[in-house]
Amino acid sequence: MTVPLPLPKRPKRSNFKLVPNSQIHLNKANNATEVYDLEGAYWEFEIELANVPEREALALDAFIASLRGQVGTFTLFDYRREQLDKDFTGYVRGENQDGNTLVIDGLPLNQTLLVAGERMQVGVGQNTELKILTSDLVSDSLGRATVVFESPLRKIPADNTLITFKQPRGLFRLADNNQGIDSAEYKKGIVTSWKIKGREAF
């Protein structure tokens, strides 16, 4: 079972970024460019914890050790984009939906529920995918809507797959094998600064 990253307190800083997987080829003969839009965009994050008693920080270090470097996975949301007012959910409506749009239902009726730039979570556990909306999400009189987002779905979700808008999470692994407490800064038994980096797992 995938579990959240057990932070001892809110991060001082939380940066999440969607990294596209595009490539560009430059023709040296005439400087013309050819761009390739490839699949495989991914989220990466960096959080910074500050002023944490060492005793509390050790529990997080133990969890990181249990991941065995980049083997294990965990979920995490962006503390700058918690969307705490989005206390509702939706569900995938129908099967065989792919790409960067989904028809969903179960929403509050006749409302602009999210604006472009806000986020949503598709699925749970190992099927969790974090998406950024590229158009406003507007529901109709039946609580249905078409949501447009990036990056495109990696897995075709089943009918009635849960869509979460409050504290939407992504599935991550550590960015490398050097993310433990030994990299933190200390002063008199207090972890004054500890940066943790991760990358979306898929």
KAWO-V668890 format. One record per residue. N is the residue number from 1. PHI is phi in whole degrees, -180 to 180 (none if undefined). PSI is psi in whole degrees, -180 to 180 (none if undefined). D_LAST is the distance of its C-alpha to the last C-alpha in Angstrom with 1 decimal. Layout:
n:N phi:PHI psi:PSI d_last:D_LAST
n:N phi:PHI psi:PSI d_last:D_LAST
//
This chain:
n:1 phi:none psi:134 d_last:15.4
n:2 phi:-81 psi:133 d_last:13.2
n:3 phi:-121 psi:159 d_last:15.8
n:4 phi:-70 psi:155 d_last:16.4
n:5 phi:-68 psi:120 d_last:17.1
n:6 phi:-83 psi:83 d_last:20.9
n:7 phi:-75 psi:139 d_last:22.6
n:8 phi:-74 psi:-20 d_last:26.4
n:9 phi:-162 psi:172 d_last:27.2
n:10 phi:-63 psi:141 d_last:26.0
n:11 phi:-66 psi:149 d_last:24.8
n:12 phi:-68 psi:-35 d_last:27.4
n:13 phi:-142 psi:142 d_last:24.9
n:14 phi:-142 psi:113 d_last:21.4
n:15 phi:-120 psi:121 d_last:19.8
n:16 phi:-118 psi:138 d_last:16.6
n:17 phi:-143 psi:134 d_last:16.0
n:18 phi:-90 psi:121 d_last:13.9
n:19 phi:-103 psi:113 d_last:13.9
n:20 phi:-68 psi:158 d_last:14.6
n:21 phi:-111 psi:63 d_last:14.0
n:22 phi:-108 psi:153 d_last:17.7
n:23 phi:-133 psi:150 d_last:20.2
n:24 phi:-128 psi:137 d_last:23.9
n:25 phi:-113 psi:127 d_last:26.6
n:26 phi:-103 psi:121 d_last:30.1
n:27 phi:-79 psi:113 d_last:33.0
n:28 phi:-69 psi:-19 d_last:35.4
n:29 phi:-72 psi:-40 d_last:38.4
n:30 phi:-133 psi:8 d_last:38.4
n:31 phi:64 psi:15 d_last:35.5
n:32 phi:-72 psi:150 d_last:33.9
n:33 phi:-118 psi:148 d_last:30.2
n:34 phi:-128 psi:125 d_last:27.6
n:35 phi:-107 psi:136 d_last:24.3
n:36 phi:-114 psi:121 d_last:21.2
n:37 phi:-96 psi:101 d_last:18.7
n:38 phi:-102 psi:159 d_last:15.4
n:39 phi:-75 psi:163 d_last:12.1
n:40 phi:105 psi:24 d_last:9.0
n:41 phi:-60 psi:148 d_last:10.4
n:42 phi:-144 psi:153 d_last:8.7
n:43 phi:-86 psi:143 d_last:10.5
n:44 phi:-132 psi:151 d_last:12.3
n:45 phi:-137 psi:158 d_last:15.0
n:46 phi:-140 psi:123 d_last:18.2
n:47 phi:-116 psi:153 d_last:20.5
n:48 phi:-127 psi:123 d_last:24.0
n:49 phi:-95 psi:144 d_last:25.9
n:50 phi:-138 psi:143 d_last:29.7
n:51 phi:56 psi:55 d_last:32.8
n:52 phi:-110 psi:127 d_last:31.2
n:53 phi:-57 psi:139 d_last:33.6
n:54 phi:-56 psi:-37 d_last:32.5
n:55 phi:-60 psi:-39 d_last:32.8
n:56 phi:-75 psi:-34 d_last:30.2
n:57 phi:-69 psi:-27 d_last:27.8
n:58 phi:-64 psi:-33 d_last:28.0
n:59 phi:-64 psi:-40 d_last:26.1
n:60 phi:-67 psi:-40 d_last:23.1
n:61 phi:-63 psi:-37 d_last:23.5
n:62 phi:-65 psi:-40 d_last:23.7
n:63 phi:-64 psi:-43 d_last:20.4
n:64 phi:-62 psi:-40 d_last:18.8
n:65 phi:-62 psi:-38 d_last:20.6
n:66 phi:-68 psi:-20 d_last:19.3
n:67 phi:-71 psi:-19 d_last:15.7
n:68 phi:58 psi:55 d_last:17.0
n:69 phi:72 psi:-127 d_last:15.6
n:70 phi:-91 psi:11 d_last:12.0
n:71 phi:-75 psi:-52 d_last:11.7
n:72 phi:-80 psi:164 d_last:11.7
n:73 phi:-128 psi:163 d_last:9.8
n:74 phi:-156 psi:166 d_last:11.8
n:75 phi:-108 psi:153 d_last:12.4
n:76 phi:-158 psi:145 d_last:14.5
n:77 phi:-114 psi:162 d_last:16.5
n:78 phi:-82 psi:117 d_last:18.4
n:79 phi:-67 psi:-12 d_last:21.9
n:80 phi:-86 psi:-12 d_last:23.5
n:81 phi:-134 psi:56 d_last:22.1
n:82 phi:-74 psi:-29 d_last:22.6
n:83 phi:55 psi:49 d_last:24.3
n:84 phi:-66 psi:-20 d_last:26.5
n:85 phi:-83 psi:-6 d_last:28.8
n:86 phi:-91 psi:62 d_last:26.3
n:87 phi:-88 psi:59 d_last:27.2
n:88 phi:-151 psi:166 d_last:26.4
n:89 phi:-132 psi:171 d_last:23.6
n:90 phi:-137 psi:179 d_last:23.1
n:91 phi:-142 psi:142 d_last:21.9
n:92 phi:-61 psi:131 d_last:20.5
n:93 phi:-107 psi:104 d_last:23.8
n:94 phi:100 psi:168 d_last:23.7
n:95 phi:-105 psi:170 d_last:21.4
n:96 phi:60 psi:37 d_last:19.8
n:97 phi:-95 psi:135 d_last:18.8
n:98 phi:-140 psi:176 d_last:16.4
n:99 phi:84 psi:-144 d_last:16.1
n:100 phi:-117 psi:27 d_last:16.7
n:101 phi:-136 psi:150 d_last:19.4
n:102 phi:-141 psi:136 d_last:19.8
n:103 phi:-88 psi:125 d_last:23.1
n:104 phi:-130 psi:162 d_last:23.3
n:105 phi:-142 psi:-173 d_last:26.2
n:106 phi:80 psi:17 d_last:27.6
n:107 phi:-93 psi:160 d_last:28.1
n:108 phi:-57 psi:149 d_last:31.2
n:109 phi:-83 psi:143 d_last:33.7
n:110 phi:51 psi:56 d_last:34.8
n:111 phi:-144 psi:153 d_last:33.0
n:112 phi:-85 psi:106 d_last:30.9
n:113 phi:-89 psi:-37 d_last:28.3
n:114 phi:-140 psi:155 d_last:25.9
n:115 phi:-109 psi:160 d_last:26.6
n:116 phi:-54 psi:136 d_last:24.5
n:117 phi:104 psi:-22 d_last:22.4
n:118 phi:-79 psi:176 d_last:21.7
n:119 phi:-129 psi:163 d_last:18.4
n:120 phi:-146 psi:161 d_last:17.1
n:121 phi:-116 psi:127 d_last:14.5
n:122 phi:-103 psi:122 d_last:13.6
n:123 phi:81 psi:-178 d_last:13.4
n:124 phi:-140 psi:169 d_last:13.4
n:125 phi:60 psi:-137 d_last:12.0
n:126 phi:-70 psi:-11 d_last:8.8
n:127 phi:-98 psi:9 d_last:8.9
n:128 phi:-67 psi:132 d_last:9.5
n:129 phi:-133 psi:131 d_last:9.0
n:130 phi:-96 psi:130 d_last:11.4
n:131 phi:-128 psi:149 d_last:13.7
n:132 phi:-108 psi:130 d_last:16.9
n:133 phi:-74 psi:137 d_last:19.9
n:134 phi:-108 psi:-2 d_last:21.8
n:135 phi:-142 psi:156 d_last:24.8
n:136 phi:-60 psi:147 d_last:26.6
n:137 phi:-99 psi:112 d_last:25.9
n:138 phi:-122 psi:123 d_last:29.3
n:139 phi:-89 psi:157 d_last:30.1
n:140 phi:-101 psi:-169 d_last:33.1
n:141 phi:-70 psi:-10 d_last:35.9
n:142 phi:-106 psi:5 d_last:33.8
n:143 phi:75 psi:27 d_last:30.9
n:144 phi:-110 psi:157 d_last:28.7
n:145 phi:-163 psi:159 d_last:26.9
n:146 phi:-108 psi:121 d_last:24.6
n:147 phi:-102 psi:136 d_last:21.9
n:148 phi:-117 psi:132 d_last:20.8
n:149 phi:-155 psi:173 d_last:17.7
n:150 phi:-134 psi:151 d_last:15.2
n:151 phi:-81 psi:166 d_last:12.6
n:152 phi:-58 psi:155 d_last:12.8
n:153 phi:-59 psi:139 d_last:11.1
n:154 phi:-90 psi:-30 d_last:8.2
n:155 phi:-128 psi:142 d_last:9.9
n:156 phi:-74 psi:117 d_last:13.7
n:157 phi:-75 psi:149 d_last:14.7
n:158 phi:-74 psi:158 d_last:17.8
n:159 phi:-55 psi:139 d_last:21.1
n:160 phi:73 psi:15 d_last:21.7
n:161 phi:-61 psi:137 d_last:18.1
n:162 phi:-70 psi:136 d_last:18.7
n:163 phi:-116 psi:123 d_last:18.4
n:164 phi:-112 psi:137 d_last:19.0
n:165 phi:-115 psi:-24 d_last:20.8
n:166 phi:-87 psi:124 d_last:22.2
n:167 phi:47 psi:57 d_last:20.1
n:168 phi:-65 psi:134 d_last:16.9
n:169 phi:-110 psi:159 d_last:13.9
n:170 phi:-118 psi:165 d_last:10.4
n:171 phi:-100 psi:124 d_last:7.9
n:172 phi:-131 psi:163 d_last:8.3
n:173 phi:-132 psi:165 d_last:9.3
n:174 phi:-63 psi:148 d_last:12.6
n:175 phi:-68 psi:-29 d_last:13.1
n:176 phi:-159 psi:-172 d_last:15.4
n:177 phi:-95 psi:18 d_last:17.6
n:178 phi:-125 psi:50 d_last:20.4
n:179 phi:-111 psi:15 d_last:19.7
n:180 phi:-81 psi:180 d_last:22.4
n:181 phi:-68 psi:-17 d_last:25.7
n:182 phi:-64 psi:-18 d_last:27.5
n:183 phi:-90 psi:-2 d_last:26.4
n:184 phi:-81 psi:163 d_last:27.9
n:185 phi:-100 psi:136 d_last:31.4
n:186 phi:-118 psi:155 d_last:34.1
n:187 phi:-157 psi:113 d_last:37.5
n:188 phi:53 psi:49 d_last:39.8
n:189 phi:78 psi:7 d_last:37.2
n:190 phi:-113 psi:132 d_last:35.0
n:191 phi:-79 psi:105 d_last:31.6
n:192 phi:-82 psi:-28 d_last:32.4
n:193 phi:-157 psi:127 d_last:29.2
n:194 phi:-143 psi:114 d_last:25.7
n:195 phi:-101 psi:133 d_last:22.8
n:196 phi:-125 psi:131 d_last:19.2
n:197 phi:-119 psi:147 d_last:16.3
n:198 phi:-148 psi:168 d_last:12.6
n:199 phi:-137 psi:146 d_last:9.5
n:200 phi:-58 psi:139 d_last:6.5
n:201 phi:-102 psi:123 d_last:3.8
n:202 phi:-161 psi:none d_last:0.0
//
